Amino acid sequence: MFTGIVEEVGRVVSFEHKAAAWRLVVEASVVVQGAAIGDSIAVNGCCLTVVEREAKRLSFDLLEETVRLTNISQVGAGGVVNLERSLRPDGSMGGHFVSGHVDGPGEIAVLEPRGADRYLRVCYPAQYRGLLVPKGSIAIDGVSLTVVEVTDEWFSIWLIPHTMEVTNLGGRRAGDRVNLEFDMLAKYVDRLLALREAAARSPQVPGDAPVKPTWQS
């Protein structure tokens, strides 16, 4: 479990296809401290397990599904990724509950200065439209952010200068792919409503196919 408060931006050393999995090596300074084999680290919002640790490097193995659903493969050697260690029981909850399980990709449509802040507009897949509300939460590349506007095709965010400075969003451009994780509470509510609606139509009997929430249809 994470909070979406990025601790540092790490640099990708390598991303290679090995015999068993894809191997990602990231250079960092903060999240390496106290890290051990088996620990969970959010890399661009994707929960990955540390498989090797050096003085200032962490290595992770990625499955094909992770490569397909996230933008990590597109970063490339020398690129930067957002890093966050898992939430400790005595830690500060500054963002929102982020599982590190990326739901799908988004694409930056607009990222431009407006006054001292930056305006960000992201296009997202239609099946997730029921999971967004104005002033709700979303994680973009692992960054906990507050939604401003919502349509069936896109949502918008206002980014303060600090966010641009301490995350990789400062180097993003229109057309870039970003990892999206929608609010966990919204997904649970959507699932419960889907079950209730299905039960109202025709009570489910043993052997019936399970009901899918709208964002998985």
C-alpha positions, 0 to 999 in steps of 0.5 A: 500500500502507498500514498501517492506522495513521491519520495524521489525521482530515480533514473533508469539504468537498464531495462532488459528482457531476461530468461525469466522476466524483464529486469529493471534496474533503477538508480536512487538515493532515498528509497534505497535506504533500508530497502531489502530483498522482497520489499515493495517499491512503487515505480511510476505507480506500479508496485514492484518487488526488490530482487537485488540491492546495491549501494544506490541501485535497486533491481526489479523483475517485471512480468509481461502483463506489467510491461503491457499495462504500464509505461515503464518499458517506454522510459528507457535507459537514462529516463526518470521514474517516480519512486515511493516506498510502501506505507508504514503503519506509523507513516503519514497519510498525505495523499490517498490509498494507492495499491500500486496496481495500475488500472490502465494507460492514459494519454496527456492531451494538454500540459501547459502553464497557466499562471504560476501553475500547470494545467494537465488534461489526460485522456482515459479509456471509456470503461473507467468513466464511472470512477472519476468525480470532480475533487476525487483522487487519482494516481498518475504515474504514482502521484496522488492528484485531485481531479478538477474536471471530468468528461467521458473522454478526459479529466483535468488536474491543476499541478503546483510548481512543487509537484512539477519539481519533485516528480517526473511530471515536470518532464512530461509532454502532450502525447506521453503515456501515463499510468493511471490507478483509479481510486480504490473506494470508487472501484469498490462502490462500482462493484457493489452497485453492479452486483446490486443492479444484477441482483435486482434484474434477476437473482443470481443462482449457483453456476451463474457467471460473476458480475463484472464492474463497469470498469472491467467490461 
